[in-house]
Amino acid sequence: MQFLGVELDKYEFRALLTAMVVMTIFIFSMLYVVGARRSDVPQCVNFDKSYLTPRVDKIDDSTYEVYMVAQMWGFQPDEIRIPVGSTVDFYLTSKDVVHGFYIDGKDVNMMAEYGNVTKRTAKFNTAGVYKIFCHEYCGVGHQNMEARIIVGFPSNQQ
Amino acid sequence: MKISRWLRNVILTELFIPITLLIVGIYHGLMQTVYRAGLIHQSSFAGLDYYQGLTLHGVINALVLTTFFAVAFGHATVAYFLKVEPRKQPTKISMWLMIAGTAMASWAMFAGKADVLYTFYPPLKAHPLFYLGLAVMIVGSWIPLFDWIGLLKSWRASHVGEKVPLAVWGTVINFIIWFTCTLSVAYEVLFMLLPWSLGWKATVNVALARTLFWFFGHALVYFWLLPAYVMYYSFLPKLAGGKLYSDLVGRITFAIFLIFSIPVGVHHQFSDPSIEPNTKLTQSLLTFGVALPSFLTAFTMFATLEYAGRKNGGKGLFGWIGRLPFFDSSRYLFSYFICGLILFIFGGFTGIVNASYELNAVVHNTAFLPGHFHMTVAGPVILAMLGMSVHLVSQLKGKKIFAPALNTIVPYLWMIGVFIFSAGLMWGGLQGEPRRTNLGLSYLNPKSDLFHPQWVPDTLLTLCGGFIMFLAAVFFFIVFFGTFFRKQTQQADQLEFPVSEALHDEKIIPLFNDLRPWVILMILIILIAYIPAILDVFRFAGPGAPPHLPGSPVPGL
């Protein structure tokens, strides 16, 4: 086996080949999941002052838009009640420093940054309480930031 | 070889200062596991706040120690392999700038005026001296590169037809990566954060600052790693009793690092706003490119070790493993290197998880991350640095190793500690446990409304690992300072390395003997990867952010 005019050791060549194959498998799996599971990184949204108003908009019985604002040291809104099977668009921004936004049990993982807006969509098929943590250090009260998404409890029906 | 007194003193100073500071860094490493496991429910302990200690831990261990060591080891490598000492003036200016910068940043951190962690994301604001200090330290670390390039040029002129020594090839490549990547963080610090923290500029573009930071931040990890790689390729084979399997693979490895180390930084920002998914995907794929040299190294190192083991008399499929000098106190560097290599197998694979575009969403900013990078930076990187520091001190000061048996078991104890510690953190991370959080105050406090009992077992496991790592570090400090301050018994000012020969010593390939084409390729790939990222940031970002102190939701200096 020749490489750049140098005799390549056969074991070395096999190792190189194995490394290439392993990486191809990794890359293929990664792209497959993006396509098949529609699991993607957050989307970019142009900034607008209206995103600084925290609110939950009900589009229809199973579609919601949550405009989430992270601030030192809490999330607004800090409790969201939705029925089972809801699809929720989360729009996220920050009023001050950088915060994290992580929904436990979901692969929703975003950074909240001042002057920037980001968006992820998630579907909640199982009833339960989903905690939202801030996972970026944001000052002395960082460890107290938490919000909840309550999915499918009777009080939702009112 | 014998080196000048002044150069000896520079190298010793550049080892002594960061390793002394490391005592503080390691102490707070232990304390974090204590807070996080909920053993104490306080915001501070012994006058040191959790986040202040976390800042010290990150800045000292990951920036100060690594930079000082890379410069000191670089001087030693270049002087030893090119047989010519660096010039006195620039070497000393570089040292004093690094010391002055470290002093400024340390003052700000110890005074509690810079609780912003080592990533210093704005709009959290630190004292201006913190930013200035970091910039001065970085500028100081640039100077040796230009001196070494001059030495390498004259070496090549007088050694036509010879290969550049592999260790020098690696060292110079490492500092080219360092110089290029720190340009962006120097810009961020000097032109964005410093005037803003002084109140001369009202706001800062948060997304731009983060993008500039990660342009630097990921290449930084290769700047930590490459000195260890230089040791693996140049010294490990000899220590094991064999030869380097292939010299050419070493050269290819360093060249691939040069072109792929920088244009991958966006993989730290997969969860960020204002960078398009396509830009993120491109850099995710490039990150797989930078995994390639580590695959090559893994093969070369195993092949090298197998060759050595068989040469030492090992038979059979696995018999060679037992013939390696694991516990030979006269070859203690082998122990430091092998433990680092074993940890790095796991560090490398978990790194691929983090670098994988959407899979990263499962673990981004959770405890999985520190779980991963303690198997890299607290694995091969720190073990190579600590082992080599003891070696250099003993040679340069003419001292015998203090407590040689202890010195030989330090890396094994450390490795066991890191495995337990990282297993705990990664387990926690997969259950959503956040990193960089004083869990003891809320999530691991049974009296708090936020108490999260699912994280009790994994934080306790992390605590066990942290204790073992701390114990290993204490043993290391005994060895290091014991050696440093004991009576001189040998000739001082010596610089010797266990230099390996190559088993396959391929003939010269001009492409792998000249850095210029690689530097041009590096610049091209950086432009292709980063122009879209910067354009995205300007396209999507809204108004800039006013400064915030960590203690107040109201903006202000």
Interface residues (C-beta under 8 A of the other chain):
Chain A: L4 G5 V6 E7 D9 Y11 E12 A15 L16 A19 V22 M23 F26 I27 M30 V33 V34 S39 D40 V41 P42 Q43 C44 V45 N46 F47 D48 Q71 M72 W73 L92 T93 D96 V97 V98 G100 Y102 D104 G105 D107 V108 N109 M110 M111 E113 Y114 G115 N116 V117 T118 K131 F133 C134 H135 E136 Y137 C138 G139 V140 H142 Q143 N144 E146
Chain B: S43 Y51 L54 D115 L117 Y121 P123 L124 N205 V206 A207 R210 Y245 S246 L248 V249 Q269 F270 S271 D272 P273 S274 I275 E276 P277 K280 S284 L285 F288 A291 L292 F295 L296 F299 T300 A303 I352 S356 Y357 E358 L359 N360 A361 V362 H364 N365 T366 Q431 G432 P434 R435 R436 T437 N438 L439 L441 S442 Y443 L450 H452 H504 E506 K507 I509 L511 D536 F540 A541 G542 P543 G544 A545 H548 L549 P550 G551 S552 P553 P555
